[in-house]
Amino acid sequence: DDVEILTHKLAFAKKKAQLEKRALTFEVKERRARLEQQRLVVEELKRQVEALTILSPVDGLVSRLHVEDRQAVVKHTSLFTVVDLSAFEVEVAIDEQYASEIGLGTPTIIDVHGKSYSGQIRTIAPEVQGNRVKALVAFTGACPTGLKQHQRVTSRLVMEKKEDVIKMKRGPFLKSEGGRCAYVVADGLAVRREIEVGLISLTEVEILSGLEVGEKIIISDTSRFEGKKTVLLRN
């Protein structure tokens, strides 16, 4: 009898141990499920917090705020303007008479704080506004430091480069004489002489023939001379 009783108790203890093991396994799974659920809750909270953080697609400085602090905004509303200090571009206005001579990649010299920097035309507007064509110039080398957005700089388009040429300042005499003649000053007289001009920039004129280095000419309006060959000059 004692042996049979102990045998039943042993079998009962084994079943009880198996049930407790299953219960513990189920509890471990349930705790893991709770842990995973809490992890998902934490990730969702992190996502919501990250969604409140607005990241700029470029490195730079905030130059302008378009909304007030804690102001309610709708989707796709502009919040602020970020200026990329490492990728400045220069907007230039080109006289329409030179628009046909420039193109993408035209070399440009930009003067900033007394120093010259190289650049080239990146885009050209397809329309003329106020006798001007707008274009964007990108720096091809190092970008100058200390630039500010909307700062005015001086730029020069290099449409052609020549060496060892005779040049002079551009003046109204080109329009008066049609670029074919000029008045050369010597010994108090202005003598009309035929000339041939080459390239004409905004400030200078290339002389192909008719003038020598060191000669002085009248660059102001000469229409009042009425085409006379010699004009007496008085102080």
NUPAKE-549905 format. One record per atom (N, C-alpha, C): atom name; residue in one letter; x, y, z. Coordinates in steps of 0.2 Angstrom, whole numbers. Example, Ala and Ser with C-alpha at 12.3 -4.5 7.8 and 13.67 -1.06 7.14 Angstrom:
% residues 2
ATOM  atom  rest      X      Y      Z
ATOM     N     a     66    -28     39
ATOM    CA     a     62    -22     39
ATOM     C     a     66    -16     39
ATOM     N     s     64    -11     35
ATOM    CA     s     68     -5     36
ATOM     C     s     64      0     39
% end
This chain:
% residues 235
ATOM  atom  rest      X      Y      Z
ATOM     N     d      4     -6      0
ATOM    CA     d      0      0      0
ATOM     C     d      4      6      0
ATOM     N     d      9      6      4
ATOM    CA     d     14     12      5
ATOM     C     d     17     14     -2
ATOM     N     v     19      8     -5
ATOM    CA     v     23      9    -12
ATOM     C     v     18     12    -17
ATOM     N     e     12      9    -17
ATOM    CA     e      7     12    -22
ATOM     C     e      5     19    -21
ATOM     N     i      5     21    -14
ATOM    CA     i      3     28    -13
ATOM     C     i      9     32    -15
ATOM     N     l     15     30    -14
ATOM    CA     l     21     34    -15
ATOM     C     l     21     35    -23
ATOM     N     t     20     29    -26
ATOM    CA     t     20     29    -34
ATOM     C     t     15     34    -37
ATOM     N     h      9     35    -34
ATOM    CA     h      4     40    -36
ATOM     C     h      6     47    -34
ATOM     N     k      9     48    -29
ATOM    CA     k     12     54    -27
ATOM     C     k     17     56    -31
ATOM     N     l     22     52    -33
ATOM    CA     l     27     53    -38
ATOM     C     l     24     55    -45
ATOM     N     a     19     52    -47
ATOM    CA     a     16     53    -54
ATOM     C     a     13     60    -53
ATOM     N     f     10     61    -48
ATOM    CA     f      6     68    -47
ATOM     C     f     11     74    -47
ATOM     N     a     17     72    -43
ATOM    CA     a     22     77    -43
ATOM     C     a     25     79    -50
ATOM     N     k     26     74    -54
ATOM    CA     k     29     75    -60
ATOM     C     k     24     79    -65
ATOM     N     k     18     77    -64
ATOM    CA     k     13     81    -68
ATOM     C     k     12     88    -66
ATOM     N     k     13     89    -59
ATOM    CA     k     13     96    -56
ATOM     C     k     19    100    -59
ATOM     N     a     25     96    -59
ATOM    CA     a     31    100    -61
ATOM     C     a     30    102    -68
ATOM     N     q     27     97    -73
ATOM    CA     q     26     99    -80
ATOM     C     q     21    105    -80
ATOM     N     l     16    105    -76
ATOM    CA     l     11    110    -77
ATOM     C     l     14    117    -75
ATOM     N     e     18    117    -69
ATOM    CA     e     22    123    -67
ATOM     C     e     27    125    -72
ATOM     N     k     30    120    -76
ATOM    CA     k     35    122    -81
ATOM     C     k     31    126    -87
ATOM     N     r     25    123    -89
ATOM    CA     r     21    126    -94
ATOM     C     r     19    133    -92
ATOM     N     a     17    133    -85
ATOM    CA     a     14    140    -83
ATOM     C     a     20    145    -83
ATOM     N     l     26    143    -81
ATOM    CA     l     32    147    -81
ATOM     C     l     34    149    -88
ATOM     N     t     33    144    -93
ATOM    CA     t     35    146   -100
ATOM     C     t     30    151   -103
ATOM     N     f     23    150   -101
ATOM    CA     f     18    154   -103
ATOM     C     f     19    161   -100
ATOM     N     e     21    162    -94
ATOM    CA     e     22    168    -91
ATOM     C     e     28    172    -94
ATOM     N     v     33    168    -95
ATOM    CA     v     39    171    -99
ATOM     C     v     37    174   -105
ATOM     N     k     33    170   -109
ATOM    CA     k     31    173   -116
ATOM     C     k     27    179   -115
ATOM     N     e     22    179   -110
ATOM    CA     e     18    184   -108
ATOM     C     e     22    191   -106
ATOM     N     r     27    190   -102
ATOM    CA     r     31    195   -100
ATOM     C     r     35    198   -106
ATOM     N     r     38    193   -111
ATOM    CA     r     41    196   -117
ATOM     C     r     36    200   -121
ATOM     N     a     30    197   -122
ATOM    CA     a     25    201   -126
ATOM     C     a     24    208   -123
ATOM     N     r     24    208   -116
ATOM    CA     r     23    215   -113
ATOM     C     r     29    219   -114
ATOM     N     l     35    216   -114
ATOM    CA     l     41    220   -115
ATOM     C     l     41    223   -122
ATOM     N     e     39    218   -127
ATOM    CA     e     39    221   -134
ATOM     C     e     34    226   -135
ATOM     N     q     28    225   -132
ATOM    CA     q     23    231   -132
ATOM     C     q     26    237   -129
ATOM     N     q     29    237   -124
ATOM    CA     q     32    243   -121
ATOM     C     q     37    246   -125
ATOM     N     r     41    242   -129
ATOM    CA     r     46    244   -133
ATOM     C     r     43    248   -139
ATOM     N     l     38    245   -142
ATOM    CA     l     34    248   -147
ATOM     C     l     31    255   -145
ATOM     N     v     29    255   -139
ATOM    CA     v     26    261   -136
ATOM     C     v     32    267   -136
ATOM     N     v     38    265   -133
ATOM    CA     v     43    269   -133
ATOM     C     v     46    272   -140
ATOM     N     e     46    267   -145
ATOM    CA     e     48    269   -151
ATOM     C     e     43    274   -154
ATOM     N     e     36    273   -153
ATOM    CA     e     31    277   -156
ATOM     C     e     32    284   -152
ATOM     N     l     33    284   -146
ATOM    CA     l     34    291   -143
ATOM     C     l     40    294   -145
ATOM     N     k     46    290   -147
ATOM    CA     k     52    293   -150
ATOM     C     k     50    296   -156
ATOM     N     r     46    292   -160
ATOM    CA     r     45    295   -167
ATOM     C     r     41    301   -167
ATOM     N     q     36    302   -162
ATOM    CA     q     32    308   -161
ATOM     C     q     36    314   -159
ATOM     N     v     41    312   -155
ATOM    CA     v     46    318   -153
ATOM     C     v     50    320   -159
ATOM     N     e     53    315   -162
ATOM    CA     e     57    317   -168
ATOM     C     e     53    320   -173
ATOM     N     a     46    319   -174
ATOM    CA     a     42    322   -179
ATOM     C     a     41    329   -177
ATOM     N     l     42    331   -171
ATOM    CA     l     42    338   -168
ATOM     C     l     48    342   -170
ATOM     N     t     53    338   -172
ATOM    CA     t     60    342   -173
ATOM     C     t     60    343   -181
ATOM     N     i     61    349   -183
ATOM    CA     i     62    350   -190
ATOM     C     i     69    351   -192
ATOM     N     l     71    347   -197
ATOM    CA     l     78    347   -199
ATOM     C     l     78    350   -206
ATOM     N     s     84    354   -207
ATOM    CA     s     85    357   -213
ATOM     C     s     89    352   -218
ATOM     N     p     87    352   -224
ATOM    CA     p     91    348   -229
ATOM     C     p     98    350   -230
ATOM     N     v    100    356   -228
ATOM    CA     v    107    359   -229
ATOM     C     v    109    362   -222
ATOM     N     d    116    362   -222
ATOM    CA     d    119    365   -216
ATOM     C     d    119    373   -217
ATOM     N     g    117    376   -212
ATOM    CA     g    117    384   -213
ATOM     C     g    114    387   -207
ATOM     N     l    112    393   -208
ATOM    CA     l    110    398   -202
ATOM     C     l    102    400   -204
ATOM     N     v     98    400   -199
ATOM    CA     v     91    403   -200
ATOM     C     v     92    410   -201
ATOM     N     s     89    412   -207
ATOM    CA     s     90    420   -208
ATOM     C     s     83    423   -207
ATOM     N     r     78    419   -208
ATOM    CA     r     71    423   -207
ATOM     C     r     66    418   -204
ATOM     N     l     62    420   -199
ATOM    CA     l     56    416   -197
ATOM     C     l     50    418   -200
ATOM     N     h     46    414   -202
ATOM    CA     h     39    415   -205
ATOM     C     h     33    414   -201
ATOM     N     v     34    411   -195
ATOM    CA     v     29    410   -190
ATOM     C     v     31    412   -183
ATOM     N     e     27    413   -179
ATOM    CA     e     28    415   -172
ATOM     C     e     29    408   -168
ATOM     N     d     32    409   -162
ATOM    CA     d     33    403   -158
ATOM     C     d     26    401   -155
ATOM     N     r     25    394   -155
ATOM    CA     r     19    391   -153
ATOM     C     r     13    393   -157
ATOM     N     q     14    395   -163
ATOM    CA     q      9    397   -168
ATOM     C     q      6    391   -171
ATOM     N     a      0    390   -172
ATOM    CA     a     -3    384   -175
ATOM     C     a     -2    385   -183
ATOM     N     v      1    380   -186
ATOM    CA     v      2    380   -194
ATOM     C     v     -1    374   -197
ATOM     N     v     -3    375   -203
ATOM    CA     v     -5    369   -207
ATOM     C     v      0    366   -211
ATOM     N     k     -1    360   -214
ATOM    CA     k      4    356   -217
ATOM     C     k      7    360   -223
ATOM     N     h     13    359   -224
ATOM    CA     h     17    362   -230
ATOM     C     h     17    370   -229
ATOM     N     t     17    372   -223
ATOM    CA     t     18    380   -222
ATOM     C     t     25    381   -221
ATOM     N     s     27    386   -224
ATOM    CA     s     34    388   -224
ATOM     C     s     35    391   -217
ATOM     N     l     40    388   -213
ATOM    CA     l     42    390   -206
ATOM     C     l     47    395   -206
ATOM     N     f     53    394   -209
ATOM    CA     f     59    398   -209
ATOM     C     f     63    397   -215
ATOM     N     t     68    402   -216
ATOM    CA     t     72    402   -221
ATOM     C     t     79    400   -219
ATOM     N     v     83    395   -222
ATOM    CA     v     89    393   -220
ATOM     C     v     94    395   -225
ATOM     N     v    100    399   -224
ATOM    CA     v    105    401   -228
ATOM     C     v    111    396   -228
ATOM     N     d    112    393   -233
ATOM    CA     d    118    388   -234
ATOM     C     d    124    393   -235
ATOM     N     l    128    394   -230
ATOM    CA     l    134    398   -230
ATOM     C     l    140    396   -235
ATOM     N     s    139    389   -237
ATOM    CA     s    145    386   -241
ATOM     C     s    143    386   -248
ATOM     N     a    137    388   -250
ATOM    CA     a    135    387   -257
ATOM     C     a    131    394   -259
ATOM     N     f    135    399   -259
ATOM    CA     f    132    406   -261
ATOM     C     f    132    406   -269
ATOM     N     e    127    409   -271
ATOM    CA     e    127    411   -278
ATOM     C     e    125    418   -279
ATOM     N     v    128    421   -285
ATOM    CA     v    127    428   -286
ATOM     C     v    122    429   -292
ATOM     N     e    117    433   -291
ATOM    CA     e    112    435   -296
ATOM     C     e    114    441   -300
ATOM     N     v    115    440   -306
ATOM    CA     v    118    446   -310
ATOM     C     v    112    448   -315
ATOM     N     a    112    454   -317
ATOM    CA     a    108    457   -322
ATOM     C     a    112    459   -328
ATOM     N     i    111    456   -334
ATOM    CA     i    115    457   -340
ATOM     C     i    111    461   -345
ATOM     N     d    114    466   -348
ATOM    CA     d    111    470   -353
ATOM     C     d    108    465   -359
ATOM     N     e    102    466   -361
ATOM    CA     e    100    461   -366
ATOM     C     e    104    461   -373
ATOM     N     q    108    466   -374
ATOM    CA     q    112    466   -380
ATOM     C     q    118    461   -380
ATOM     N     y    119    459   -373
ATOM    CA     y    125    454   -373
ATOM     C     y    122    447   -371
ATOM     N     a    115    447   -371
ATOM    CA     a    112    440   -369
ATOM     C     a    114    435   -374
ATOM     N     s    114    437   -380
ATOM    CA     s    115    431   -385
ATOM     C     s    123    429   -385
ATOM     N     e    127    433   -382
ATOM    CA     e    134    431   -382
ATOM     C     e    136    427   -376
ATOM     N     i    132    426   -371
ATOM    CA     i    133    422   -365
ATOM     C     i    130    415   -365
ATOM     N     g    132    411   -361
ATOM    CA     g    129    404   -361
ATOM     C     g    131    401   -354
ATOM     N     l    128    395   -353
ATOM    CA     l    130    391   -347
ATOM     C     l    137    390   -347
ATOM     N     g    140    391   -341
ATOM    CA     g    147    390   -341
ATOM     C     g    152    396   -342
ATOM     N     t    149    401   -344
ATOM    CA     t    153    407   -346
ATOM     C     t    157    410   -340
ATOM     N     p    163    410   -340
ATOM    CA     p    167    412   -335
ATOM     C     p    166    419   -332
ATOM     N     t    166    420   -325
ATOM    CA     t    164    426   -322
ATOM     C     t    169    427   -316
ATOM     N     i    171    433   -315
ATOM    CA     i    175    436   -310
ATOM     C     i    171    440   -305
ATOM     N     i    171    437   -299
ATOM    CA     i    167    441   -294
ATOM     C     i    172    444   -289
ATOM     N     d    171    451   -288
ATOM    CA     d    175    455   -283
ATOM     C     d    171    455   -277
ATOM     N     v    174    453   -271
ATOM    CA     v    171    453   -265
ATOM     C     v    177    455   -260
ATOM     N     h    175    461   -256
ATOM    CA     h    180    464   -251
ATOM     C     h    187    465   -254
ATOM     N     g    187    467   -260
ATOM    CA     g    194    469   -263
ATOM     C     g    197    463   -266
ATOM     N     k    194    457   -266
ATOM    CA     k    197    451   -269
ATOM     C     k    193    448   -274
ATOM     N     s    196    445   -279
ATOM    CA     s    193    442   -285
ATOM     C     s    192    434   -284
ATOM     N     y    186    432   -286
ATOM    CA     y    185    425   -285
ATOM     C     y    182    422   -292
ATOM     N     s    184    416   -294
ATOM    CA     s    181    414   -301
ATOM     C     s    175    411   -300
ATOM     N     g    171    411   -305
ATOM    CA     g    164    408   -305
ATOM     C     g    162    407   -312
ATOM     N     q    156    404   -313
ATOM    CA     q    153    403   -320
ATOM     C     q    146    403   -320
ATOM     N     i    143    405   -325
ATOM    CA     i    135    405   -326
ATOM     C     i    132    398   -325
ATOM     N     r    128    398   -320
ATOM    CA     r    124    391   -319
ATOM     C     r    117    391   -323
ATOM     N     t    114    396   -322
ATOM    CA     t    107    396   -325
ATOM     C     t    106    403   -328
ATOM     N     i    102    404   -334
ATOM    CA     i    100    410   -337
ATOM     C     i     93    410   -338
ATOM     N     a     90    416   -336
ATOM    CA     a     82    416   -336
ATOM     C     a     80    416   -343
ATOM     N     p     74    414   -345
ATOM    CA     p     72    413   -352
ATOM     C     p     68    419   -354
ATOM     N     e     68    425   -350
ATOM    CA     e     64    431   -352
ATOM     C     e     69    437   -350
ATOM     N     v     67    443   -353
ATOM    CA     v     70    449   -352
ATOM     C     v     65    453   -348
ATOM     N     q     68    456   -343
ATOM    CA     q     64    461   -339
ATOM     C     q     68    467   -338
ATOM     N     g     64    473   -340
ATOM    CA     g     68    479   -339
ATOM     C     g     74    480   -343
ATOM     N     n     74    477   -349
ATOM    CA     n     81    477   -353
ATOM     C     n     86    473   -350
ATOM     N     r     85    469   -346
ATOM    CA     r     90    465   -342
ATOM     C     r     88    457   -342
ATOM     N     v     93    453   -342
ATOM    CA     v     92    446   -342
ATOM     C     v     96    444   -336
ATOM     N     k     92    440   -331
ATOM    CA     k     95    438   -325
ATOM     C     k     98    431   -326
ATOM     N     a    103    430   -322
ATOM    CA     a    107    424   -322
ATOM     C     a    110    423   -315
ATOM     N     l    111    416   -314
ATOM    CA     l    114    415   -308
ATOM     C     l    121    412   -309
ATOM     N     v    126    415   -305
ATOM    CA     v    133    413   -305
ATOM     C     v    135    409   -299
ATOM     N     a    138    403   -300
ATOM    CA     a    141    399   -295
ATOM     C     a    148    400   -294
ATOM     N     f    151    400   -288
ATOM    CA     f    158    400   -287
ATOM     C     f    161    393   -289
ATOM     N     t    166    393   -293
ATOM    CA     t    170    387   -295
ATOM     C     t    175    385   -291
ATOM     N     g    178    390   -287
ATOM    CA     g    183    388   -282
ATOM     C     g    180    389   -275
ATOM     N     a    185    391   -270
ATOM    CA     a    183    392   -263
ATOM     C     a    178    398   -263
ATOM     N     c    173    397   -259
ATOM    CA     c    168    403   -258
ATOM     C     c    171    408   -253
ATOM     N     p    170    414   -254
ATOM    CA     p    173    419   -249
ATOM     C     p    169    419   -243
ATOM     N     t    173    420   -238
ATOM    CA     t    170    420   -231
ATOM     C     t    167    427   -229
ATOM     N     g    162    427   -225
ATOM    CA     g    159    434   -223
ATOM     C     g    154    436   -227
ATOM     N     l    152    432   -232
ATOM    CA     l    146    434   -236
ATOM     C     l    140    434   -233
ATOM     N     k    135    439   -235
ATOM    CA     k    128    439   -232
ATOM     C     k    123    438   -237
ATOM     N     q    117    435   -236
ATOM    CA     q    112    435   -241
ATOM     C     q    110    442   -243
ATOM     N     h    109    443   -249
ATOM    CA     h    106    449   -252
ATOM     C     h    112    454   -252
ATOM     N     q    118    452   -251
ATOM    CA     q    124    457   -251
ATOM     C     q    125    459   -258
ATOM     N     r    127    465   -260
ATOM    CA     r    129    467   -266
ATOM     C     r    136    466   -268
ATOM     N     v    138    463   -273
ATOM    CA     v    145    462   -275
ATOM     C     v    146    464   -283
ATOM     N     t    152    465   -285
ATOM    CA     t    153    466   -292
ATOM     C     t    155    460   -296
ATOM     N     s    153    459   -302
ATOM    CA     s    155    453   -306
ATOM     C     s    156    456   -313
ATOM     N     r    160    452   -316
ATOM    CA     r    162    453   -323
ATOM     C     r    162    447   -327
ATOM     N     l    158    447   -333
ATOM    CA     l    158    441   -337
ATOM     C     l    164    441   -342
ATOM     N     v    167    436   -342
ATOM    CA     v    173    435   -347
ATOM     C     v    170    432   -353
ATOM     N     m    168    436   -358
ATOM    CA     m    166    433   -364
ATOM     C     m    171    431   -369
ATOM     N     e    177    435   -369
ATOM    CA     e    183    434   -373
ATOM     C     e    189    437   -369
ATOM     N     k    194    433   -370
ATOM    CA     k    200    436   -367
ATOM     C     k    206    437   -372
ATOM     N     k    209    443   -372
ATOM    CA     k    214    444   -377
ATOM     C     k    220    448   -373
ATOM     N     e    226    447   -376
ATOM    CA     e    232    449   -372
ATOM     C     e    236    454   -377
ATOM     N     d    239    459   -374
ATOM    CA     d    243    464   -378
ATOM     C     d    239    467   -383
ATOM     N     v    233    471   -381
ATOM    CA     v    229    474   -385
ATOM     C     v    229    482   -383
ATOM     N     i    227    486   -387
ATOM    CA     i    227    493   -386
ATOM     C     i    219    494   -384
ATOM     N     k    218    497   -378
ATOM    CA     k    212    498   -375
ATOM     C     k    211    505   -372
ATOM     N     m    205    508   -372
ATOM    CA     m    204    514   -369
ATOM     C     m    197    514   -365
ATOM     N     k    195    519   -362
ATOM    CA     k    189    520   -358
ATOM     C     k    183    521   -363
ATOM     N     r    178    518   -362
ATOM    CA     r    172    518   -366
ATOM     C     r    169    525   -364
ATOM     N     g    166    528   -370
ATOM    CA     g    163    535   -369
ATOM     C     g    158    536   -374
ATOM     N     p    154    542   -373
ATOM    CA     p    149    544   -378
ATOM     C     p    151    545   -385
ATOM     N     f    158    546   -386
ATOM    CA     f    160    547   -393
ATOM     C     f    159    541   -398
ATOM     N     l    158    535   -395
ATOM    CA     l    157    529   -399
ATOM     C     l    150    530   -402
ATOM     N     k    145    533   -399
ATOM    CA     k    139    534   -402
ATOM     C     k    139    540   -407
ATOM     N     s    143    545   -405
ATOM    CA     s    143    551   -409
ATOM     C     s    146    549   -416
ATOM     N     e    152    546   -416
ATOM    CA     e    155    544   -422
ATOM     C     e    154    537   -425
ATOM     N     g    149    534   -422
ATOM    CA     g    148    527   -424
ATOM     C     g    154    522   -423
ATOM     N     g    158    524   -419
ATOM    CA     g    164    519   -418
ATOM     C     g    169    519   -424
ATOM     N     r    168    524   -428
ATOM    CA     r    173    524   -434
ATOM     C     r    178    530   -434
ATOM     N     c    177    535   -430
ATOM    CA     c    182    540   -429
ATOM     C     c    182    542   -422
ATOM     N     a    188    546   -421
ATOM    CA     a    189    549   -414
ATOM     C     a    193    555   -415
ATOM     N     y    193    560   -410
ATOM    CA     y    197    566   -410
ATOM     C     y    203    565   -406
ATOM     N     v    209    565   -409
ATOM    CA     v    215    565   -405
ATOM     C     v    217    572   -403
ATOM     N     v    219    572   -397
ATOM    CA     v    221    579   -394
ATOM     C     v    229    579   -394
ATOM     N     a    231    585   -397
ATOM    CA     a    239    586   -397
ATOM     C     a    240    594   -399
ATOM     N     d    244    597   -395
ATOM    CA     d    246    604   -395
ATOM     C     d    239    608   -395
ATOM     N     g    234    607   -391
ATOM    CA     g    229    611   -391
ATOM     C     g    224    610   -396
ATOM     N     l    225    606   -401
ATOM    CA     l    220    604   -406
ATOM     C     l    217    597   -405
ATOM     N     a    211    596   -408
ATOM    CA     a    208    590   -408
ATOM     C     a    207    588   -415
ATOM     N     v    211    583   -418
ATOM    CA     v    211    581   -425
ATOM     C     v    207    575   -425
ATOM     N     r    202    575   -430
ATOM    CA     r    198    569   -432
ATOM     C     r    202    564   -435
ATOM     N     r    201    558   -433
ATOM    CA     r    205    552   -436
ATOM     C     r    201    546   -436
ATOM     N     e    201    542   -442
ATOM    CA     e    198    536   -443
ATOM     C     e    201    531   -438
ATOM     N     i    196    527   -435
ATOM    CA     i    199    521   -431
ATOM     C     i    195    515   -432
ATOM     N     e    197    510   -430
ATOM    CA     e    193    503   -430
ATOM     C     e    193    500   -423
ATOM     N     v    187    499   -420
ATOM    CA     v    186    496   -414
ATOM     C     v    185    489   -414
ATOM     N     g    187    485   -409
ATOM    CA     g    186    478   -408
ATOM     C     g    180    477   -403
ATOM     N     l    182    473   -398
ATOM    CA     l    178    471   -392
ATOM     C     l    176    478   -388
ATOM     N     i    170    478   -386
ATOM    CA     i    167    483   -382
ATOM     C     i    164    481   -376
ATOM     N     s    167    483   -370
ATOM    CA     s    164    480   -364
ATOM     C     s    160    486   -361
ATOM     N     l    157    485   -355
ATOM    CA     l    154    491   -352
ATOM     C     l    158    497   -350
ATOM     N     t    164    496   -349
ATOM    CA     t    169    501   -347
ATOM     C     t    175    502   -352
ATOM     N     e    176    498   -356
ATOM    CA     e    182    499   -360
ATOM     C     e    181    497   -368
ATOM     N     v    185    499   -372
ATOM    CA     v    185    498   -379
ATOM     C     v    191    496   -382
ATOM     N     e    191    491   -386
ATOM    CA     e    198    488   -389
ATOM     C     e    199    492   -396
ATOM     N     i    205    495   -397
ATOM    CA     i    206    498   -403
ATOM     C     i    211    494   -407
ATOM     N     l    208    492   -413
ATOM    CA     l    212    488   -418
ATOM     C     l    217    492   -422
ATOM     N     s    215    498   -424
ATOM    CA     s    219    502   -428
ATOM     C     s    217    510   -428
ATOM     N     g    222    514   -429
ATOM    CA     g    220    521   -430
ATOM     C     g    223    525   -424
ATOM     N     l    225    522   -418
ATOM    CA     l    227    525   -412
ATOM     C     l    233    521   -410
ATOM     N     e    238    525   -407
ATOM    CA     e    244    523   -404
ATOM     C     e    244    523   -396
ATOM     N     v    248    519   -393
ATOM    CA     v    248    519   -386
ATOM     C     v    251    526   -383
ATOM     N     g    247    529   -379
ATOM    CA     g    250    536   -376
ATOM     C     g    246    541   -379
ATOM     N     e    242    541   -384
ATOM    CA     e    239    546   -387
ATOM     C     e    232    548   -383
ATOM     N     k    231    554   -383
ATOM    CA     k    225    556   -379
ATOM     C     k    219    558   -384
ATOM     N     i    213    555   -382
ATOM    CA     i    207    557   -387
ATOM     C     i    202    559   -382
ATOM     N     i    197    562   -386
ATOM    CA     i    191    565   -382
ATOM     C     i    186    559   -382
ATOM     N     i    184    557   -376
ATOM    CA     i    179    551   -376
ATOM     C     i    172    554   -374
ATOM     N     s    171    560   -373
ATOM    CA     s    164    563   -372
ATOM     C     s    161    564   -378
ATOM     N     d    155    566   -378
ATOM    CA     d    151    567   -384
ATOM     C     d    154    572   -389
ATOM     N     t    155    570   -395
ATOM    CA     t    158    574   -400
ATOM     C     t    154    577   -405
ATOM     N     s    147    576   -404
ATOM    CA     s    143    578   -410
ATOM     C     s    143    585   -411
ATOM     N     r    144    589   -406
ATOM    CA     r    144    596   -406
ATOM     C     r    150    599   -411
ATOM     N     f    155    594   -413
ATOM    CA     f    160    596   -417
ATOM     C     f    158    596   -424
ATOM     N     e    152    593   -426
ATOM    CA     e    149    593   -432
ATOM     C     e    153    590   -438
ATOM     N     g    158    585   -436
ATOM    CA     g    162    581   -440
ATOM     C     g    168    585   -443
ATOM     N     k    170    591   -440
ATOM    CA     k    175    595   -443
ATOM     C     k    182    591   -442
ATOM     N     k    187    592   -446
ATOM    CA     k    193    588   -446
ATOM     C     k    197    591   -440
ATOM     N     t    197    597   -439
ATOM    CA     t    201    600   -433
ATOM     C     t    197    605   -429
ATOM     N     v    198    604   -423
ATOM    CA     v    194    608   -418
ATOM     C     v    200    611   -413
ATOM     N     l    199    618   -412
ATOM    CA     l    204    621   -408
ATOM     C     l    201    621   -400
ATOM     N     l    205    619   -396
ATOM    CA     l    203    617   -389
ATOM     C     l    205    623   -385
ATOM     N     r    201    626   -380
ATOM    CA     r    203    631   -375
ATOM     C     r    201    629   -368
ATOM     N     n    205    631   -364
ATOM    CA     n    203    629   -357
ATOM     C     n    197    634   -354
% end
